[in-house]
Amino acid sequence: MMWVLLAALLIHGAQGFYLPGVNPYSFAEGETVKLKVNKMTSQKTLLPVEYYRLPFCQPEGGPKMDHENLGELLAGDRIESSPYRLNMKVDMYCEQLCIANLGRGEQKGVSPNKMVRAIRKNYHNNWIVDNIPAASKVEDDTTVTTRYYQGFPVGFIASDTMKAYIHNHVNIEIQYHAVETEPTKSRVVRFTVEPFSIKHNFEAAVDDDDSTPEGTVKPYKVADIQNPIESCNPKASTKEHTRYEMVYARGREPQPASGRVLFTYDVIWTENKALHWASRWDVYLSMDNAIPAKVHWLSIANSLVIVVVLSAMIGAILIRNLRRDFNRYNRLTSDEERAEDMEEFGWKLVHADVFRPPSFSPLLLAVCCGTGAQLLCMSVMTILFSAMGFLSPSNRGALIMAQLLLYVLLGSVAGYVTARIYKTFKGKSWQKATACVAFGFPGITFGLFLIMNIVALSQGSSDAVPPLTMFVLLFLWFGISTPLVFFGAYFGYKQDAIEFPVQTSSIPRQIPDQPWFMGLPFTLAVGGILPFGACFVELYFIMASVWMDQYYYVFAFLLLVFAILVVTAAEITILFNYFQLCGENYHWWWRSFCTGGSTGLYVFLYSMVYFKQLEANSFATYVLYFGYMGLASLGLFLMTGFVGATTCLWFNKTIFGSIKID
């Protein structure tokens, strides 16, 4: 969706198609399989935080950061090592991880500890094994539900006591598929985590006391559990994996998110002969068919109906009327008849003014068109690459990297378009225009991003970009994008100005009073509603991927909807442009740009409605959400505005070039 969300989408990251061609890794039996932890996310705060910000068990020697590219850093990913020990095809039963002191218990009038606050904010863990994310299994007395997005919750709030309880035990279920060419090796094809809350009454194997500071983690490998469930009982005759019935048996209690807590885990290996490595991402991308493909087809059908109706309207109004106008204007008649025709049909009366440069800031309009052209080209290329499968979710940060690099490399397009249009408006200082397009929208973007980065940093969020990454962004801006903008502007200004089929008079024509429905507020309201309606359904799914940590992978559908959006914006802008010229109002440059770009206003208004689903109430969340959505809406405004302005330019050149002017 549009640069939109592709921009905001930019910071939080949508997902692309999976590339089966990525080389898989095969594990021999008993070989170590690394389990990594990523940022924790919450739909309530929209502020991801690093995993070890909470007092979770840490690996010996401390956690180590995994390799991260620029896209991952911008998306807020912070992938680190974990203390969980996994070995291919080796099951583990109630393995003890560590004892952690989570801090004081919940009391009225006392600030809760970090873990309780995280649970109340509905934070979720996001683990990774062999580069695939953890699915979450939730079990109750009657059903078992597996969800393939958003990870699994840190804990839960009891419905009766309203107290926070932590998931201190996990069943790590991993499915593997044997390699046909290497019978002794296997590949990971599925990774599921089933969290439990088990109150272990235990005694540490070494001396310990209750004076351990809050947040301290001690890696005791052995603790004597006084009330073990069957899977944790070393005296049990047979080994069993932890089950729902064991955890919620009579007399068992969940573990409060406070005090000294023993963390344990099971590892369950299962062979899956039907699922191949090349298809292991399918269930994640479809979220287990949570959103059927027919929903997207219905969206496209709805959009096509809008396009067909709008095209029929334009055909009935424009083609029929214009053909009649051409016949009247081009036939040889008396001066009296021609004068009568010209008074009746007003669009030809403005032939000497229709291509007059805009009265309000031609420089700004040229800059907006140049920026819109750059964003449009970037969006089209990004969606095409995604639809063809070049942006894989297994390559984290690939989508953001592609958008960022394409935007930077397409700076020459922005410079060329700006210089060409500015020269057409008889502008003299092309250097000034070029500087405005090179530093205008990127400056606004970087300024807002810097403010939101400060907000994220003040909240301790992993969304805060490191200083080195800031320098990389500045280098891309000043070292690559800006020179390319000036390069494109140089060639654009060397080209001849756009030629028009009619001459412009030296004295502007007086514009008669316009009816209320031809005012700018009405055209903005009506001009944006149809394009917005054409992309509304896909917009919902894209925003869900940005703000609710869901996957978005149907870029082929998005490509169709994007094309429909562009066509709809162009058609509705042409329609209003024709009505405006018939009213003898020749100030169409800015009007056409704003009419086409008004879709961005509707996207921002819709974001206000969508925000209610997130249950977010902190000031930082408001700043981040509306900051990114405002930036995305502005990008969409410029992009569709450019479509509207250039379409009307083509339309006006066509109709005024098809009549005889005496």
Secondary structure in CASP SS format (residue, H / E / C, confidence):
PFRMAT SS
TARGET T0000
AUTHOR 0000-0000-0000
METHOD secondary structure of the structure
MODEL  1
M C 1.00
M H 1.00
W H 1.00
V H 1.00
L H 1.00
L H 1.00
A H 1.00
A H 1.00
L H 1.00
L H 1.00
I H 1.00
H H 1.00
G C 1.00
A C 1.00
Q C 1.00
G C 1.00
F C 1.00
Y C 1.00
L C 1.00
P C 1.00
G C 1.00
V C 1.00
N C 1.00
P C 1.00
Y C 1.00
S C 1.00
F E 1.00
A E 1.00
E C 1.00
G C 1.00
E C 1.00
T E 1.00
V C 1.00
K C 1.00
L E 1.00
K E 1.00
V E 1.00
N C 1.00
K C 1.00
M E 1.00
T E 1.00
S C 1.00
Q C 1.00
K C 1.00
T C 1.00
L C 1.00
L C 1.00
P C 1.00
V E 1.00
E C 1.00
Y H 1.00
Y H 1.00
R H 1.00
L C 1.00
P C 1.00
F C 1.00
C C 1.00
Q C 1.00
P C 1.00
E C 1.00
G C 1.00
G C 1.00
P C 1.00
K C 1.00
M E 1.00
D C 1.00
H C 1.00
E C 1.00
N C 1.00
L H 1.00
G H 1.00
E H 1.00
L H 1.00
L H 1.00
A C 1.00
G C 1.00
D C 1.00
R C 1.00
I C 1.00
E E 1.00
S E 1.00
S C 1.00
P C 1.00
Y C 1.00
R C 1.00
L C 1.00
N E 1.00
M C 1.00
K C 1.00
V C 1.00
D C 1.00
M E 1.00
Y E 1.00
C E 1.00
E E 1.00
Q E 1.00
L E 1.00
C E 1.00
I E 1.00
A E 1.00
N E 1.00
L C 1.00
G C 1.00
R C 1.00
G C 1.00
E C 1.00
Q C 1.00
K C 1.00
G C 1.00
V C 1.00
S C 1.00
P C 1.00
N C 1.00
K H 1.00
M H 1.00
V H 1.00
R H 1.00
A H 1.00
I H 1.00
R H 1.00
K C 1.00
N C 1.00
Y C 1.00
H E 1.00
N E 1.00
N C 1.00
W E 1.00
I E 1.00
V E 1.00
D C 1.00
N C 1.00
I E 1.00
P E 1.00
A C 1.00
A E 1.00
S E 1.00
K E 1.00
V E 1.00
E E 1.00
D C 1.00
D C 1.00
T C 1.00
T C 1.00
V E 1.00
T E 1.00
T E 1.00
R E 1.00
Y C 1.00
Y C 1.00
Q C 1.00
G C 1.00
F E 1.00
P E 1.00
V C 1.00
G E 1.00
F E 1.00
I E 1.00
A C 1.00
S C 1.00
D C 1.00
T C 1.00
M C 1.00
K C 1.00
A E 1.00
Y E 1.00
I E 1.00
H C 1.00
N C 1.00
H E 1.00
V E 1.00
N E 1.00
I E 1.00
E E 1.00
I E 1.00
Q E 1.00
Y E 1.00
H E 1.00
A E 1.00
V C 1.00
E C 1.00
T C 1.00
E C 1.00
P C 1.00
T C 1.00
K E 1.00
S E 1.00
R E 1.00
V E 1.00
V E 1.00
R E 1.00
F E 1.00
T E 1.00
V E 1.00
E E 1.00
P E 1.00
F E 1.00
S C 1.00
I C 1.00
K C 1.00
H C 1.00
N C 1.00
F E 1.00
E E 1.00
A E 1.00
A C 1.00
V C 1.00
D C 1.00
D C 1.00
D C 1.00
D C 1.00
S C 1.00
T C 1.00
P C 1.00
E C 1.00
G C 1.00
T C 1.00
V E 1.00
K E 1.00
P C 1.00
Y C 1.00
K C 1.00
V C 1.00
A E 1.00
D E 1.00
I E 1.00
Q C 1.00
N C 1.00
P C 1.00
I C 1.00
E H 1.00
S H 1.00
C H 1.00
N C 1.00
P C 1.00
K C 1.00
A C 1.00
S C 1.00
T C 1.00
K C 1.00
E C 1.00
H C 1.00
T C 1.00
R C 1.00
Y H 1.00
E H 1.00
M H 1.00
V H 1.00
Y C 1.00
A C 1.00
R C 1.00
G C 1.00
R C 1.00
E C 1.00
P C 1.00
Q C 1.00
P E 1.00
A C 1.00
S C 1.00
G C 1.00
R E 1.00
V E 1.00
L E 1.00
F E 1.00
T E 1.00
Y E 1.00
D E 1.00
V E 1.00
I E 1.00
W E 1.00
T E 1.00
E E 1.00
N C 1.00
K C 1.00
A C 1.00
L C 1.00
H C 1.00
W H 1.00
A H 1.00
S H 1.00
R C 1.00
W C 1.00
D H 1.00
V H 1.00
Y H 1.00
L H 1.00
S C 1.00
M C 1.00
D C 1.00
N C 1.00
A C 1.00
I C 1.00
P C 1.00
A H 1.00
K H 1.00
V H 1.00
H H 1.00
W H 1.00
L H 1.00
S H 1.00
I H 1.00
A H 1.00
N H 1.00
S H 1.00
L H 1.00
V H 1.00
I H 1.00
V H 1.00
V H 1.00
V H 1.00
L H 1.00
S H 1.00
A H 1.00
M H 1.00
I H 1.00
G H 1.00
A H 1.00
I H 1.00
L H 1.00
I H 1.00
R H 1.00
N H 1.00
L H 1.00
R H 1.00
R H 1.00
D H 1.00
F H 1.00
N H 1.00
R H 1.00
Y H 1.00
N H 1.00
R C 1.00
L C 1.00
T C 1.00
S C 1.00
D H 1.00
E H 1.00
E H 1.00
R H 1.00
A H 1.00
E H 1.00
D H 1.00
M H 1.00
E H 1.00
E H 1.00
F C 1.00
G H 1.00
W H 1.00
K H 1.00
L H 1.00
V H 1.00
H C 1.00
A C 1.00
D C 1.00
V C 1.00
F C 1.00
R C 1.00
P C 1.00
P C 1.00
S C 1.00
F C 1.00
S C 1.00
P H 1.00
L H 1.00
L H 1.00
L H 1.00
A H 1.00
V H 1.00
C H 1.00
C H 1.00
G H 1.00
T H 1.00
G H 1.00
A H 1.00
Q H 1.00
L H 1.00
L H 1.00
C H 1.00
M H 1.00
S H 1.00
V H 1.00
M H 1.00
T H 1.00
I H 1.00
L H 1.00
F H 1.00
S H 1.00
A H 1.00
M C 1.00
G C 1.00
F C 1.00
L C 1.00
S C 1.00
P C 1.00
S C 1.00
N C 1.00
R C 1.00
G C 1.00
A H 1.00
L H 1.00
I H 1.00
M H 1.00
A H 1.00
Q H 1.00
L H 1.00
L H 1.00
L H 1.00
Y H 1.00
V H 1.00
L H 1.00
L C 1.00
G H 1.00
S H 1.00
V H 1.00
A H 1.00
G H 1.00
Y H 1.00
V H 1.00
T H 1.00
A H 1.00
R H 1.00
I H 1.00
Y H 1.00
K H 1.00
T H 1.00
F C 1.00
K C 1.00
G C 1.00
K C 1.00
S C 1.00
W H 1.00
Q H 1.00
K H 1.00
A H 1.00
T H 1.00
A H 1.00
C H 1.00
V H 1.00
A H 1.00
F H 1.00
G H 1.00
F H 1.00
P H 1.00
G H 1.00
I H 1.00
T H 1.00
F H 1.00
G H 1.00
L H 1.00
F H 1.00
L H 1.00
I H 1.00
M H 1.00
N H 1.00
I H 1.00
V H 1.00
A H 1.00
L H 1.00
S H 1.00
Q C 1.00
G C 1.00
S C 1.00
S C 1.00
D C 1.00
A C 1.00
V C 1.00
P C 1.00
P H 1.00
L H 1.00
T H 1.00
M H 1.00
F H 1.00
V H 1.00
L H 1.00
L H 1.00
F H 1.00
L H 1.00
W H 1.00
F H 1.00
G H 1.00
I H 1.00
S H 1.00
T H 1.00
P H 1.00
L H 1.00
V H 1.00
F H 1.00
F H 1.00
G H 1.00
A H 1.00
Y H 1.00
F H 1.00
G H 1.00
Y H 1.00
K H 1.00
Q C 1.00
D C 1.00
A C 1.00
I C 1.00
E C 1.00
F C 1.00
P C 1.00
V C 1.00
Q C 1.00
T C 1.00
S C 1.00
S C 1.00
I C 1.00
P C 1.00
R C 1.00
Q C 1.00
I C 1.00
P C 1.00
D C 1.00
Q C 1.00
P C 1.00
W H 1.00
F H 1.00
M H 1.00
G C 1.00
L H 1.00
P H 1.00
F H 1.00
T H 1.00
L H 1.00
A H 1.00
V H 1.00
G H 1.00
G H 1.00
I H 1.00
L H 1.00
P H 1.00
F H 1.00
G H 1.00
A H 1.00
C H 1.00
F H 1.00
V H 1.00
E H 1.00
L H 1.00
Y H 1.00
F H 1.00
I H 1.00
M H 1.00
A H 1.00
S H 1.00
V H 1.00
W H 1.00
M C 1.00
D C 1.00
Q C 1.00
Y C 1.00
Y C 1.00
Y C 1.00
V C 1.00
F H 1.00
A H 1.00
F H 1.00
L H 1.00
L H 1.00
L H 1.00
V H 1.00
F H 1.00
A H 1.00
I H 1.00
L H 1.00
V H 1.00
V H 1.00
T H 1.00
A H 1.00
A H 1.00
E H 1.00
I H 1.00
T H 1.00
I H 1.00
L H 1.00
F H 1.00
N H 1.00
Y H 1.00
F H 1.00
Q H 1.00
L H 1.00
C H 1.00
G C 1.00
E C 1.00
N C 1.00
Y C 1.00
H C 1.00
W C 1.00
W H 1.00
W H 1.00
R H 1.00
S H 1.00
F H 1.00
C H 1.00
T H 1.00
G H 1.00
G H 1.00
S H 1.00
T H 1.00
G H 1.00
L H 1.00
Y H 1.00
V H 1.00
F H 1.00
L H 1.00
Y H 1.00
S H 1.00
M H 1.00
V H 1.00
Y H 1.00
F H 1.00
K H 1.00
Q H 1.00
L H 1.00
E C 1.00
A C 1.00
N C 1.00
S C 1.00
F H 1.00
A H 1.00
T H 1.00
Y H 1.00
V H 1.00
L H 1.00
Y H 1.00
F H 1.00
G H 1.00
Y H 1.00
M H 1.00
G H 1.00
L H 1.00
A H 1.00
S H 1.00
L H 1.00
G H 1.00
L H 1.00
F H 1.00
L H 1.00
M H 1.00
T H 1.00
G H 1.00
F H 1.00
V H 1.00
G H 1.00
A H 1.00
T H 1.00
T H 1.00
C H 1.00
L H 1.00
W H 1.00
F H 1.00
N H 1.00
K H 1.00
T H 1.00
I H 1.00
F H 1.00
G C 1.00
S C 1.00
I C 1.00
K C 1.00
I C 1.00
D C 1.00
END
